[in-house]
Amino acid sequence: MKLDEFRTANEPIEGGDTFQLGNSKLLDIDLDGAVMARAGSMIAYSGEISFAGKASAEGGITGFLKNAATGEGTPVMEASGDGHLYLADQGKRVQIIELDADEELSVNGNDVLAFESRVDYEIRTIDSIAASSTGGLTNVFLSGPGTVAITTHGDPLVLTPPVRTDPDATVAWSGATSPTGSVNRSLSDLVGQSSEETYQLEFTDPEGFVIVQPFEEGYPQQ
């Protein structure tokens, strides 16, 4: 491929939605205002954009992501201004999801990349799982309306309950469903008591859905 052809083939696409894919592993945000993004995810930007760490981040998202996912001093940043903001996270695929006003998505903190400032968010511990998995699980709950971007290792699979999933491969689930914890004793015998595969998330509500990925990432815990 000639240099000019390479440049043209890989240039950002002008116009389109506020959140759009630069490619399958890169998020291009046409910023005019403010968005929340995972700290450390910025790879480039153009225009007049400023960044501020969210020291307390309403709802406790700072402490959760800092301790369990990124380990950075300002794990959540607010980007504001006018320009293009390009985000990525370790080569993971970017998935853009539009939430309506009555829709909610519960996302593993490892997989939150960015969301519009109008999206409400909070941290919740899923107490029902504590009996099956030490410490329980803590998720970021995102409520519409607005656009969110999450990341997955490889292409995601969306499943309709009833289904059981490995917590380390579970990316997100719809707000209409909530998991309980279960232990598979037969897996315990096969892979050993210390394996995380002995614990599963059990989803039973057929009105909801669960997003899994072909990778065991490690679920943040309290």
mmCIF file of the C-alpha atoms, coordinates in Angstrom:
data_MODEL
# 
_entry.id   MODEL 
# 
loop_
_atom_site.group_PDB 
_atom_site.id 
_atom_site.type_symbol 
_atom_site.label_atom_id 
_atom_site.label_alt_id 
_atom_site.label_comp_id 
_atom_site.label_asym_id 
_atom_site.label_entity_id 
_atom_site.label_seq_id 
_atom_site.pdbx_PDB_ins_code 
_atom_site.Cartn_x 
_atom_site.Cartn_y 
_atom_site.Cartn_z 
_atom_site.occupancy 
_atom_site.B_iso_or_equiv 
_atom_site.pdbx_formal_charge 
_atom_site.auth_seq_id 
_atom_site.auth_comp_id 
_atom_site.auth_asym_id 
_atom_site.auth_atom_id 
_atom_site.pdbx_PDB_model_num 
ATOM 1   C CA . MET A 1 1   ? 0.000   0.000   0.000  1.00 0.00 ? 1   MET A CA 1 
ATOM 2   C CA . LYS A 1 2   ? 1.328   3.419   -0.946 1.00 0.00 ? 2   LYS A CA 1 
ATOM 3   C CA . LEU A 1 3   ? 1.779   6.039   1.767  1.00 0.00 ? 3   LEU A CA 1 
ATOM 4   C CA . ASP A 1 4   ? -1.137  8.191   0.610  1.00 0.00 ? 4   ASP A CA 1 
ATOM 5   C CA . GLU A 1 5   ? -3.379  5.128   0.431  1.00 0.00 ? 5   GLU A CA 1 
ATOM 6   C CA . PHE A 1 6   ? -2.351  4.070   3.938  1.00 0.00 ? 6   PHE A CA 1 
ATOM 7   C CA . ARG A 1 7   ? -3.098  7.534   5.272  1.00 0.00 ? 7   ARG A CA 1 
ATOM 8   C CA . THR A 1 8   ? -6.508  7.715   3.602  1.00 0.00 ? 8   THR A CA 1 
ATOM 9   C CA . ALA A 1 9   ? -7.482  4.206   4.734  1.00 0.00 ? 9   ALA A CA 1 
ATOM 10  C CA . ASN A 1 10  ? -6.681  4.967   8.382  1.00 0.00 ? 10  ASN A CA 1 
ATOM 11  C CA . GLU A 1 11  ? -7.795  8.571   8.797  1.00 0.00 ? 11  GLU A CA 1 
ATOM 12  C CA . PRO A 1 12  ? -10.669 9.354   11.192 1.00 0.00 ? 12  PRO A CA 1 
ATOM 13  C CA . ILE A 1 13  ? -14.139 9.447   9.669  1.00 0.00 ? 13  ILE A CA 1 
ATOM 14  C CA . GLU A 1 14  ? -15.606 12.945  9.723  1.00 0.00 ? 14  GLU A CA 1 
ATOM 15  C CA . GLY A 1 15  ? -19.201 13.443  10.828 1.00 0.00 ? 15  GLY A CA 1 
ATOM 16  C CA . GLY A 1 16  ? -21.413 10.796  12.383 1.00 0.00 ? 16  GLY A CA 1 
ATOM 17  C CA . ASP A 1 17  ? -22.389 10.213  15.984 1.00 0.00 ? 17  ASP A CA 1 
ATOM 18  C CA . THR A 1 18  ? -20.706 11.648  19.060 1.00 0.00 ? 18  THR A CA 1 
ATOM 19  C CA . PHE A 1 19  ? -19.404 8.155   19.935 1.00 0.00 ? 19  PHE A CA 1 
ATOM 20  C CA . GLN A 1 20  ? -18.140 6.204   16.933 1.00 0.00 ? 20  GLN A CA 1 
ATOM 21  C CA . LEU A 1 21  ? -15.518 3.591   16.204 1.00 0.00 ? 21  LEU A CA 1 
ATOM 22  C CA . GLY A 1 22  ? -12.209 4.762   14.796 1.00 0.00 ? 22  GLY A CA 1 
ATOM 23  C CA . ASN A 1 23  ? -11.663 1.042   14.317 1.00 0.00 ? 23  ASN A CA 1 
ATOM 24  C CA . SER A 1 24  ? -12.756 -2.021  16.265 1.00 0.00 ? 24  SER A CA 1 
ATOM 25  C CA . LYS A 1 25  ? -10.346 -1.235  19.120 1.00 0.00 ? 25  LYS A CA 1 
ATOM 26  C CA . LEU A 1 26  ? -10.475 2.558   19.192 1.00 0.00 ? 26  LEU A CA 1 
ATOM 27  C CA . LEU A 1 27  ? -13.225 4.941   20.275 1.00 0.00 ? 27  LEU A CA 1 
ATOM 28  C CA . ASP A 1 28  ? -13.533 8.328   18.544 1.00 0.00 ? 28  ASP A CA 1 
ATOM 29  C CA . ILE A 1 29  ? -15.557 10.858  20.551 1.00 0.00 ? 29  ILE A CA 1 
ATOM 30  C CA . ASP A 1 30  ? -16.648 14.024  18.716 1.00 0.00 ? 30  ASP A CA 1 
ATOM 31  C CA . LEU A 1 31  ? -16.587 16.092  21.872 1.00 0.00 ? 31  LEU A CA 1 
ATOM 32  C CA . ASP A 1 32  ? -18.687 19.212  22.385 1.00 0.00 ? 32  ASP A CA 1 
ATOM 33  C CA . GLY A 1 33  ? -19.168 19.413  26.132 1.00 0.00 ? 33  GLY A CA 1 
ATOM 34  C CA . ALA A 1 34  ? -18.010 16.776  28.587 1.00 0.00 ? 34  ALA A CA 1 
ATOM 35  C CA . VAL A 1 35  ? -17.680 12.985  28.905 1.00 0.00 ? 35  VAL A CA 1 
ATOM 36  C CA . MET A 1 36  ? -16.437 10.645  31.591 1.00 0.00 ? 36  MET A CA 1 
ATOM 37  C CA . ALA A 1 37  ? -13.648 8.263   30.576 1.00 0.00 ? 37  ALA A CA 1 
ATOM 38  C CA . ARG A 1 38  ? -11.378 5.668   32.067 1.00 0.00 ? 38  ARG A CA 1 
ATOM 39  C CA . ALA A 1 39  ? -8.164  7.357   33.210 1.00 0.00 ? 39  ALA A CA 1 
ATOM 40  C CA . GLY A 1 40  ? -5.203  6.363   31.081 1.00 0.00 ? 40  GLY A CA 1 
ATOM 41  C CA . SER A 1 41  ? -7.361  5.494   28.075 1.00 0.00 ? 41  SER A CA 1 
ATOM 42  C CA . MET A 1 42  ? -6.612  8.659   26.050 1.00 0.00 ? 42  MET A CA 1 
ATOM 43  C CA . ILE A 1 43  ? -4.274  7.923   23.141 1.00 0.00 ? 43  ILE A CA 1 
ATOM 44  C CA . ALA A 1 44  ? -4.741  11.207  21.202 1.00 0.00 ? 44  ALA A CA 1 
ATOM 45  C CA . TYR A 1 45  ? -6.933  14.259  20.884 1.00 0.00 ? 45  TYR A CA 1 
ATOM 46  C CA . SER A 1 46  ? -7.393  17.305  18.696 1.00 0.00 ? 46  SER A CA 1 
ATOM 47  C CA . GLY A 1 47  ? -8.988  20.652  19.407 1.00 0.00 ? 47  GLY A CA 1 
ATOM 48  C CA . GLU A 1 48  ? -9.348  22.361  22.778 1.00 0.00 ? 48  GLU A CA 1 
ATOM 49  C CA . ILE A 1 49  ? -9.907  19.619  25.354 1.00 0.00 ? 49  ILE A CA 1 
ATOM 50  C CA . SER A 1 50  ? -9.059  19.701  29.046 1.00 0.00 ? 50  SER A CA 1 
ATOM 51  C CA . PHE A 1 51  ? -8.844  16.793  31.471 1.00 0.00 ? 51  PHE A CA 1 
ATOM 52  C CA . ALA A 1 52  ? -9.649  16.651  35.166 1.00 0.00 ? 52  ALA A CA 1 
ATOM 53  C CA . GLY A 1 53  ? -9.374  13.749  37.566 1.00 0.00 ? 53  GLY A CA 1 
ATOM 54  C CA . LYS A 1 54  ? -12.500 12.987  39.562 1.00 0.00 ? 54  LYS A CA 1 
ATOM 55  C CA . ALA A 1 55  ? -11.151 12.820  43.090 1.00 0.00 ? 55  ALA A CA 1 
ATOM 56  C CA . SER A 1 56  ? -14.415 11.740  44.677 1.00 0.00 ? 56  SER A CA 1 
ATOM 57  C CA . ALA A 1 57  ? -16.552 10.902  41.634 1.00 0.00 ? 57  ALA A CA 1 
ATOM 58  C CA . GLU A 1 58  ? -20.157 10.789  42.752 1.00 0.00 ? 58  GLU A CA 1 
ATOM 59  C CA . GLY A 1 59  ? -21.244 7.286   43.640 1.00 0.00 ? 59  GLY A CA 1 
ATOM 60  C CA . GLY A 1 60  ? -17.818 6.003   44.628 1.00 0.00 ? 60  GLY A CA 1 
ATOM 61  C CA . ILE A 1 61  ? -16.536 5.032   41.187 1.00 0.00 ? 61  ILE A CA 1 
ATOM 62  C CA . THR A 1 62  ? -13.070 6.439   41.923 1.00 0.00 ? 62  THR A CA 1 
ATOM 63  C CA . GLY A 1 63  ? -12.250 4.149   44.814 1.00 0.00 ? 63  GLY A CA 1 
ATOM 64  C CA . PHE A 1 64  ? -13.612 1.088   43.047 1.00 0.00 ? 64  PHE A CA 1 
ATOM 65  C CA . LEU A 1 65  ? -11.716 1.507   39.796 1.00 0.00 ? 65  LEU A CA 1 
ATOM 66  C CA . LYS A 1 66  ? -8.567  2.702   41.518 1.00 0.00 ? 66  LYS A CA 1 
ATOM 67  C CA . ASN A 1 67  ? -8.336  -0.280  43.835 1.00 0.00 ? 67  ASN A CA 1 
ATOM 68  C CA . ALA A 1 68  ? -9.713  -3.034  41.636 1.00 0.00 ? 68  ALA A CA 1 
ATOM 69  C CA . ALA A 1 69  ? -9.017  -2.160  38.028 1.00 0.00 ? 69  ALA A CA 1 
ATOM 70  C CA . THR A 1 70  ? -6.466  0.491   37.119 1.00 0.00 ? 70  THR A CA 1 
ATOM 71  C CA . GLY A 1 71  ? -4.451  1.273   40.243 1.00 0.00 ? 71  GLY A CA 1 
ATOM 72  C CA . GLU A 1 72  ? -3.986  4.834   38.950 1.00 0.00 ? 72  GLU A CA 1 
ATOM 73  C CA . GLY A 1 73  ? -4.211  7.957   41.097 1.00 0.00 ? 73  GLY A CA 1 
ATOM 74  C CA . THR A 1 74  ? -7.075  9.431   39.055 1.00 0.00 ? 74  THR A CA 1 
ATOM 75  C CA . PRO A 1 75  ? -8.817  6.386   37.589 1.00 0.00 ? 75  PRO A CA 1 
ATOM 76  C CA . VAL A 1 76  ? -11.798 8.350   36.280 1.00 0.00 ? 76  VAL A CA 1 
ATOM 77  C CA . MET A 1 77  ? -11.288 11.522  34.280 1.00 0.00 ? 77  MET A CA 1 
ATOM 78  C CA . GLU A 1 78  ? -13.638 14.111  32.883 1.00 0.00 ? 78  GLU A CA 1 
ATOM 79  C CA . ALA A 1 79  ? -12.775 15.346  29.409 1.00 0.00 ? 79  ALA A CA 1 
ATOM 80  C CA . SER A 1 80  ? -14.370 18.619  28.414 1.00 0.00 ? 80  SER A CA 1 
ATOM 81  C CA . GLY A 1 81  ? -14.117 20.997  25.506 1.00 0.00 ? 81  GLY A CA 1 
ATOM 82  C CA . ASP A 1 82  ? -14.457 20.907  21.737 1.00 0.00 ? 82  ASP A CA 1 
ATOM 83  C CA . GLY A 1 83  ? -12.555 18.468  19.537 1.00 0.00 ? 83  GLY A CA 1 
ATOM 84  C CA . HIS A 1 84  ? -11.949 14.793  18.905 1.00 0.00 ? 84  HIS A CA 1 
ATOM 85  C CA . LEU A 1 85  ? -10.946 12.476  21.743 1.00 0.00 ? 85  LEU A CA 1 
ATOM 86  C CA . TYR A 1 86  ? -9.505  9.041   20.962 1.00 0.00 ? 86  TYR A CA 1 
ATOM 87  C CA . LEU A 1 87  ? -9.670  6.303   23.600 1.00 0.00 ? 87  LEU A CA 1 
ATOM 88  C CA . ALA A 1 88  ? -8.471  2.697   23.766 1.00 0.00 ? 88  ALA A CA 1 
ATOM 89  C CA . ASP A 1 89  ? -7.757  0.069   26.420 1.00 0.00 ? 89  ASP A CA 1 
ATOM 90  C CA . GLN A 1 90  ? -5.004  -2.496  25.854 1.00 0.00 ? 90  GLN A CA 1 
ATOM 91  C CA . GLY A 1 91  ? -6.213  -3.582  22.444 1.00 0.00 ? 91  GLY A CA 1 
ATOM 92  C CA . LYS A 1 92  ? -9.657  -4.645  23.660 1.00 0.00 ? 92  LYS A CA 1 
ATOM 93  C CA . ARG A 1 93  ? -12.607 -4.316  21.295 1.00 0.00 ? 93  ARG A CA 1 
ATOM 94  C CA . VAL A 1 94  ? -14.864 -1.314  21.819 1.00 0.00 ? 94  VAL A CA 1 
ATOM 95  C CA . GLN A 1 95  ? -18.635 -1.769  21.996 1.00 0.00 ? 95  GLN A CA 1 
ATOM 96  C CA . ILE A 1 96  ? -20.909 1.293   21.773 1.00 0.00 ? 96  ILE A CA 1 
ATOM 97  C CA . ILE A 1 97  ? -24.333 1.019   23.396 1.00 0.00 ? 97  ILE A CA 1 
ATOM 98  C CA . GLU A 1 98  ? -27.199 3.521   23.410 1.00 0.00 ? 98  GLU A CA 1 
ATOM 99  C CA . LEU A 1 99  ? -29.279 3.508   26.605 1.00 0.00 ? 99  LEU A CA 1 
ATOM 100 C CA . ASP A 1 100 ? -32.833 4.835   26.626 1.00 0.00 ? 100 ASP A CA 1 
ATOM 101 C CA . ALA A 1 101 ? -34.247 6.684   29.619 1.00 0.00 ? 101 ALA A CA 1 
ATOM 102 C CA . ASP A 1 102 ? -35.633 3.508   31.177 1.00 0.00 ? 102 ASP A CA 1 
ATOM 103 C CA . GLU A 1 103 ? -32.601 1.304   30.490 1.00 0.00 ? 103 GLU A CA 1 
ATOM 104 C CA . GLU A 1 104 ? -29.744 0.346   32.792 1.00 0.00 ? 104 GLU A CA 1 
ATOM 105 C CA . LEU A 1 105 ? -26.572 -1.661  32.236 1.00 0.00 ? 105 LEU A CA 1 
ATOM 106 C CA . SER A 1 106 ? -24.455 -3.226  34.966 1.00 0.00 ? 106 SER A CA 1 
ATOM 107 C CA . VAL A 1 107 ? -20.817 -3.397  33.834 1.00 0.00 ? 107 VAL A CA 1 
ATOM 108 C CA . ASN A 1 108 ? -17.664 -4.983  35.222 1.00 0.00 ? 108 ASN A CA 1 
ATOM 109 C CA . GLY A 1 109 ? -15.371 -2.089  36.188 1.00 0.00 ? 109 GLY A CA 1 
ATOM 110 C CA . ASN A 1 110 ? -12.565 -3.508  34.038 1.00 0.00 ? 110 ASN A CA 1 
ATOM 111 C CA . ASP A 1 111 ? -14.741 -2.984  30.989 1.00 0.00 ? 111 ASP A CA 1 
ATOM 112 C CA . VAL A 1 112 ? -16.020 0.598   31.387 1.00 0.00 ? 112 VAL A CA 1 
ATOM 113 C CA . LEU A 1 113 ? -14.310 2.836   28.801 1.00 0.00 ? 113 LEU A CA 1 
ATOM 114 C CA . ALA A 1 114 ? -16.427 6.011   28.558 1.00 0.00 ? 114 ALA A CA 1 
ATOM 115 C CA . PHE A 1 115 ? -19.930 7.397   28.896 1.00 0.00 ? 115 PHE A CA 1 
ATOM 116 C CA . GLU A 1 116 ? -21.726 10.661  28.278 1.00 0.00 ? 116 GLU A CA 1 
ATOM 117 C CA . SER A 1 117 ? -21.931 13.033  31.222 1.00 0.00 ? 117 SER A CA 1 
ATOM 118 C CA . ARG A 1 118 ? -25.738 12.805  31.191 1.00 0.00 ? 118 ARG A CA 1 
ATOM 119 C CA . VAL A 1 119 ? -25.567 9.084   32.024 1.00 0.00 ? 119 VAL A CA 1 
ATOM 120 C CA . ASP A 1 120 ? -26.171 8.421   35.727 1.00 0.00 ? 120 ASP A CA 1 
ATOM 121 C CA . TYR A 1 121 ? -23.768 6.015   37.380 1.00 0.00 ? 121 TYR A CA 1 
ATOM 122 C CA . GLU A 1 122 ? -23.195 4.428   40.749 1.00 0.00 ? 122 GLU A CA 1 
ATOM 123 C CA . ILE A 1 123 ? -21.364 1.551   42.353 1.00 0.00 ? 123 ILE A CA 1 
ATOM 124 C CA . ARG A 1 124 ? -23.313 -1.319  43.854 1.00 0.00 ? 124 ARG A CA 1 
ATOM 125 C CA . THR A 1 125 ? -22.177 -4.428  45.652 1.00 0.00 ? 125 THR A CA 1 
ATOM 126 C CA . ILE A 1 126 ? -24.162 -7.530  44.749 1.00 0.00 ? 126 ILE A CA 1 
ATOM 127 C CA . ASP A 1 127 ? -24.685 -8.980  48.205 1.00 0.00 ? 127 ASP A CA 1 
ATOM 128 C CA . SER A 1 128 ? -26.486 -12.079 46.971 1.00 0.00 ? 128 SER A CA 1 
ATOM 129 C CA . ILE A 1 129 ? -23.208 -13.410 45.571 1.00 0.00 ? 129 ILE A CA 1 
ATOM 130 C CA . ALA A 1 130 ? -21.181 -12.995 48.760 1.00 0.00 ? 130 ALA A CA 1 
ATOM 131 C CA . ALA A 1 131 ? -22.084 -16.473 49.968 1.00 0.00 ? 131 ALA A CA 1 
ATOM 132 C CA . SER A 1 132 ? -20.594 -18.070 46.861 1.00 0.00 ? 132 SER A CA 1 
ATOM 133 C CA . SER A 1 133 ? -17.669 -15.778 46.074 1.00 0.00 ? 133 SER A CA 1 
ATOM 134 C CA . THR A 1 134 ? -15.511 -14.211 48.746 1.00 0.00 ? 134 THR A CA 1 
ATOM 135 C CA . GLY A 1 135 ? -16.337 -10.553 49.203 1.00 0.00 ? 135 GLY A CA 1 
ATOM 136 C CA . GLY A 1 136 ? -19.146 -10.489 46.658 1.00 0.00 ? 136 GLY A CA 1 
ATOM 137 C CA . LEU A 1 137 ? -18.998 -8.548  43.395 1.00 0.00 ? 137 LEU A CA 1 
ATOM 138 C CA . THR A 1 138 ? -19.075 -4.815  42.759 1.00 0.00 ? 138 THR A CA 1 
ATOM 139 C CA . ASN A 1 139 ? -20.325 -3.374  39.462 1.00 0.00 ? 139 ASN A CA 1 
ATOM 140 C CA . VAL A 1 140 ? -20.754 -0.002  37.783 1.00 0.00 ? 140 VAL A CA 1 
ATOM 141 C CA . PHE A 1 141 ? -24.453 0.621   37.079 1.00 0.00 ? 141 PHE A CA 1 
ATOM 142 C CA . LEU A 1 142 ? -25.036 2.984   34.149 1.00 0.00 ? 142 LEU A CA 1 
ATOM 143 C CA . SER A 1 143 ? -28.515 4.460   33.641 1.00 0.00 ? 143 SER A CA 1 
ATOM 144 C CA . GLY A 1 144 ? -29.778 6.136   30.474 1.00 0.00 ? 144 GLY A CA 1 
ATOM 145 C CA . PRO A 1 145 ? -30.487 8.117   28.539 1.00 0.00 ? 145 PRO A CA 1 
ATOM 146 C CA . GLY A 1 146 ? -27.094 8.382   26.910 1.00 0.00 ? 146 GLY A CA 1 
ATOM 147 C CA . THR A 1 147 ? -24.267 6.581   25.161 1.00 0.00 ? 147 THR A CA 1 
ATOM 148 C CA . VAL A 1 148 ? -21.769 4.303   26.867 1.00 0.00 ? 148 VAL A CA 1 
ATOM 149 C CA . ALA A 1 149 ? -18.693 2.519   25.541 1.00 0.00 ? 149 ALA A CA 1 
ATOM 150 C CA . ILE A 1 150 ? -17.505 -0.747  27.041 1.00 0.00 ? 150 ILE A CA 1 
ATOM 151 C CA . THR A 1 151 ? -14.635 -3.039  26.080 1.00 0.00 ? 151 THR A CA 1 
ATOM 152 C CA . THR A 1 152 ? -14.371 -6.765  25.503 1.00 0.00 ? 152 THR A CA 1 
ATOM 153 C CA . HIS A 1 153 ? -11.564 -9.213  24.811 1.00 0.00 ? 153 HIS A CA 1 
ATOM 154 C CA . GLY A 1 154 ? -12.679 -10.494 21.424 1.00 0.00 ? 154 GLY A CA 1 
ATOM 155 C CA . ASP A 1 155 ? -16.246 -10.481 20.129 1.00 0.00 ? 155 ASP A CA 1 
ATOM 156 C CA . PRO A 1 156 ? -18.926 -10.557 22.840 1.00 0.00 ? 156 PRO A CA 1 
ATOM 157 C CA . LEU A 1 157 ? -21.708 -13.105 23.135 1.00 0.00 ? 157 LEU A CA 1 
ATOM 158 C CA . VAL A 1 158 ? -25.133 -11.972 24.389 1.00 0.00 ? 158 VAL A CA 1 
ATOM 159 C CA . LEU A 1 159 ? -27.078 -14.678 26.209 1.00 0.00 ? 159 LEU A CA 1 
ATOM 160 C CA . THR A 1 160 ? -30.693 -14.830 27.357 1.00 0.00 ? 160 THR A CA 1 
ATOM 161 C CA . PRO A 1 161 ? -31.343 -16.378 30.787 1.00 0.00 ? 161 PRO A CA 1 
ATOM 162 C CA . PRO A 1 162 ? -31.629 -18.897 32.249 1.00 0.00 ? 162 PRO A CA 1 
ATOM 163 C CA . VAL A 1 163 ? -27.850 -19.229 32.050 1.00 0.00 ? 163 VAL A CA 1 
ATOM 164 C CA . ARG A 1 164 ? -24.819 -19.601 34.302 1.00 0.00 ? 164 ARG A CA 1 
ATOM 165 C CA . THR A 1 165 ? -21.598 -17.742 33.538 1.00 0.00 ? 165 THR A CA 1 
ATOM 166 C CA . ASP A 1 166 ? -18.021 -17.646 34.754 1.00 0.00 ? 166 ASP A CA 1 
ATOM 167 C CA . PRO A 1 167 ? -17.606 -14.347 36.691 1.00 0.00 ? 167 PRO A CA 1 
ATOM 168 C CA . ASP A 1 168 ? -14.198 -13.800 35.066 1.00 0.00 ? 168 ASP A CA 1 
ATOM 169 C CA . ALA A 1 169 ? -15.754 -13.936 31.581 1.00 0.00 ? 169 ALA A CA 1 
ATOM 170 C CA . THR A 1 170 ? -18.850 -11.892 32.425 1.00 0.00 ? 170 THR A CA 1 
ATOM 171 C CA . VAL A 1 171 ? -18.733 -8.340  31.060 1.00 0.00 ? 171 VAL A CA 1 
ATOM 172 C CA . ALA A 1 172 ? -22.174 -6.888  31.780 1.00 0.00 ? 172 ALA A CA 1 
ATOM 173 C CA . TRP A 1 173 ? -25.863 -7.559  32.153 1.00 0.00 ? 173 TRP A CA 1 
ATOM 174 C CA . SER A 1 174 ? -29.079 -5.625  31.677 1.00 0.00 ? 174 SER A CA 1 
ATOM 175 C CA . GLY A 1 175 ? -30.657 -3.810  34.570 1.00 0.00 ? 175 GLY A CA 1 
ATOM 176 C CA . ALA A 1 176 ? -33.707 -6.058  34.298 1.00 0.00 ? 176 ALA A CA 1 
ATOM 177 C CA . THR A 1 177 ? -31.802 -9.024  35.649 1.00 0.00 ? 177 THR A CA 1 
ATOM 178 C CA . SER A 1 178 ? -29.684 -9.719  38.706 1.00 0.00 ? 178 SER A CA 1 
ATOM 179 C CA . PRO A 1 179 ? -27.516 -12.757 39.332 1.00 0.00 ? 179 PRO A CA 1 
ATOM 180 C CA . THR A 1 180 ? -27.163 -15.025 42.299 1.00 0.00 ? 180 THR A CA 1 
ATOM 181 C CA . GLY A 1 181 ? -24.096 -17.067 43.093 1.00 0.00 ? 181 GLY A CA 1 
ATOM 182 C CA . SER A 1 182 ? -23.821 -20.814 42.765 1.00 0.00 ? 182 SER A CA 1 
ATOM 183 C CA . VAL A 1 183 ? -21.122 -23.437 43.218 1.00 0.00 ? 183 VAL A CA 1 
ATOM 184 C CA . ASN A 1 184 ? -20.660 -26.325 40.794 1.00 0.00 ? 184 ASN A CA 1 
ATOM 185 C CA . ARG A 1 185 ? -19.371 -29.236 42.858 1.00 0.00 ? 185 ARG A CA 1 
ATOM 186 C CA . SER A 1 186 ? -18.595 -31.355 39.818 1.00 0.00 ? 186 SER A CA 1 
ATOM 187 C CA . LEU A 1 187 ? -16.270 -28.626 38.530 1.00 0.00 ? 187 LEU A CA 1 
ATOM 188 C CA . SER A 1 188 ? -14.695 -28.476 41.966 1.00 0.00 ? 188 SER A CA 1 
ATOM 189 C CA . ASP A 1 189 ? -13.795 -32.150 41.662 1.00 0.00 ? 189 ASP A CA 1 
ATOM 190 C CA . LEU A 1 190 ? -12.386 -31.658 38.158 1.00 0.00 ? 190 LEU A CA 1 
ATOM 191 C CA . VAL A 1 191 ? -10.367 -28.451 38.466 1.00 0.00 ? 191 VAL A CA 1 
ATOM 192 C CA . GLY A 1 192 ? -9.788  -28.144 42.195 1.00 0.00 ? 192 GLY A CA 1 
ATOM 193 C CA . GLN A 1 193 ? -11.366 -26.153 44.976 1.00 0.00 ? 193 GLN A CA 1 
ATOM 194 C CA . SER A 1 194 ? -9.211  -23.086 44.333 1.00 0.00 ? 194 SER A CA 1 
ATOM 195 C CA . SER A 1 195 ? -10.350 -22.580 40.751 1.00 0.00 ? 195 SER A CA 1 
ATOM 196 C CA . GLU A 1 196 ? -12.696 -19.667 40.030 1.00 0.00 ? 196 GLU A CA 1 
ATOM 197 C CA . GLU A 1 197 ? -14.596 -21.935 37.635 1.00 0.00 ? 197 GLU A CA 1 
ATOM 198 C CA . THR A 1 198 ? -16.256 -23.573 40.637 1.00 0.00 ? 198 THR A CA 1 
ATOM 199 C CA . TYR A 1 199 ? -18.225 -20.333 41.159 1.00 0.00 ? 199 TYR A CA 1 
ATOM 200 C CA . GLN A 1 200 ? -20.804 -19.153 38.662 1.00 0.00 ? 200 GLN A CA 1 
ATOM 201 C CA . LEU A 1 201 ? -23.215 -16.294 38.268 1.00 0.00 ? 201 LEU A CA 1 
ATOM 202 C CA . GLU A 1 202 ? -26.718 -17.649 37.805 1.00 0.00 ? 202 GLU A CA 1 
ATOM 203 C CA . PHE A 1 203 ? -29.186 -15.551 35.803 1.00 0.00 ? 203 PHE A CA 1 
ATOM 204 C CA . THR A 1 204 ? -32.827 -16.640 35.695 1.00 0.00 ? 204 THR A CA 1 
ATOM 205 C CA . ASP A 1 205 ? -34.888 -13.695 34.387 1.00 0.00 ? 205 ASP A CA 1 
ATOM 206 C CA . PRO A 1 206 ? -35.689 -14.349 30.682 1.00 0.00 ? 206 PRO A CA 1 
ATOM 207 C CA . GLU A 1 207 ? -36.524 -10.654 30.202 1.00 0.00 ? 207 GLU A CA 1 
ATOM 208 C CA . GLY A 1 208 ? -32.875 -9.685  30.611 1.00 0.00 ? 208 GLY A CA 1 
ATOM 209 C CA . PHE A 1 209 ? -29.585 -10.506 28.919 1.00 0.00 ? 209 PHE A CA 1 
ATOM 210 C CA . VAL A 1 210 ? -25.961 -11.191 29.845 1.00 0.00 ? 210 VAL A CA 1 
ATOM 211 C CA . ILE A 1 211 ? -22.808 -10.189 27.929 1.00 0.00 ? 211 ILE A CA 1 
ATOM 212 C CA . VAL A 1 212 ? -19.831 -12.559 28.098 1.00 0.00 ? 212 VAL A CA 1 
ATOM 213 C CA . GLN A 1 213 ? -16.448 -12.560 26.379 1.00 0.00 ? 213 GLN A CA 1 
ATOM 214 C CA . PRO A 1 214 ? -14.105 -15.358 25.235 1.00 0.00 ? 214 PRO A CA 1 
ATOM 215 C CA . PHE A 1 215 ? -11.556 -14.435 27.897 1.00 0.00 ? 215 PHE A CA 1 
ATOM 216 C CA . GLU A 1 216 ? -11.290 -14.798 31.665 1.00 0.00 ? 216 GLU A CA 1 
ATOM 217 C CA . GLU A 1 217 ? -10.273 -11.352 32.787 1.00 0.00 ? 217 GLU A CA 1 
ATOM 218 C CA . GLY A 1 218 ? -10.607 -11.436 36.553 1.00 0.00 ? 218 GLY A CA 1 
ATOM 219 C CA . TYR A 1 219 ? -13.586 -9.800  38.215 1.00 0.00 ? 219 TYR A CA 1 
ATOM 220 C CA . PRO A 1 220 ? -13.068 -6.832  40.560 1.00 0.00 ? 220 PRO A CA 1 
ATOM 221 C CA . GLN A 1 221 ? -14.009 -7.643  44.132 1.00 0.00 ? 221 GLN A CA 1 
ATOM 222 C CA . GLN A 1 222 ? -14.359 -5.581  47.263 1.00 0.00 ? 222 GLN A CA 1 
# 
